[in-house]
């Protein structure tokens, strides 16, 4: 069989794979964004715990960041996927359900990415908080600010400003890490979208970029073409986010004096 | 699972050793600034740092399989047929790109005055690199390189996806056989933490050995931020 030329493979529509690859890129982005936001929640909680007076919560947060940064991400994804399903199956048994209950790949994958990236985000948030000159907090207290006002007006904006470069690094990491969910399989079925009277029908299964490349490579027997396409699309994502973070940094530091 | 430790360490250390050689070559090419070559080296680093390692592994192992007849013709098929060599190649290419940035940073940190002083003493070329540039750059780059080693140990877990049975591969197999994911996770996690702990200690010792005069608190604390 003569291999199909590249442009014929990469058509939009049922004959080609371009639409699948583009949707897969969108899903990868979605996985990364959701994982990053989960990570932000874990990171904030753990950063507060690390900065707190209580020795117990400091130790717990230390344990969290040490373990999650020292263990391979793939192992964490396996734990969440298999362990999570085991827990849900056990709960299901209690209520009389039978057999193995699988968890939705999207939730498991993004939670696993979130808990790993949260460990890295903890350090960034903590570092950004410690970068705030203590005098500013004293001054704000002297003005009678306390609690939420202090957090909203003084601490929050500055943590965001100091933490932005570190967060940019972590975002790149999360983007690349999202490829790992392809291993446990993650697909979103989308059968139809209703927009008023308009019904857009899709028989496509969304898969993340790497898995989609894997599937397409298998069915066309042209693995190199599809993996190179995946590489290009990942590169486009990381390059675009580098640019976005550079813009965001310029915006966040617009009022700062350059030394 | 302990049976997977030799393979994990073997993959990590051989790719780091090979990758370090490549990284130094890449950094020197970029520094020399020879136009077409340095441009190539820079785009190499950009591509390998900008894409997930897992995609790179798949590209080498599955992707190059597309060229089986051609590879057989030039007698390289035995290499690309083996998951071990493919994994080693992908890991090496990947760590070389990250390492090149670390080496570049180390070289950049050498104060110009030191080089000028060495030149005034009549040193040039290799002598200058061996006596002045390399030792200073090494001291600066070592902490970051220690992070890279730890990241590589973790990164080897990805080769389990192309059938290699290292620690994570064995853990996955055990989980799917026994469904005891928590126990297996904690056992495998402990193995990785122990390996990383030992490596961290060794790097600390090496740092103290090559830079006994630098006080620890003067140095910037490094948090490993990149993973694959």
Interface residues (C-beta under 8 A of the other chain):
Chain A: X66 X67 X69 X70 X71 X72 X73 X74 X75 X76 X78 X79 X82 X83 X86 X120 X123 X124 X127 X166 X169 X170 X172 X173 X176 X177 X178 X179 X180 X182 X183 X210 X213 X214 X217 X221 X222 X223 X224 X225 X226 X227 X228 X230 X231 X234 X235 X238 X239
Chain B: X46 X47 X50 X51 X52 X53 X54 X55 X56 X58 X59 X62 X63 X64 X65 X66 X67 X150 X154 X155 X156 X157 X158 X160 X161 X168 X171 X172 X175 X176 X179 X181 X182 X185 X188 X189 X192 X193 X196 X197 X223 X224 X225 X226 X227 X228
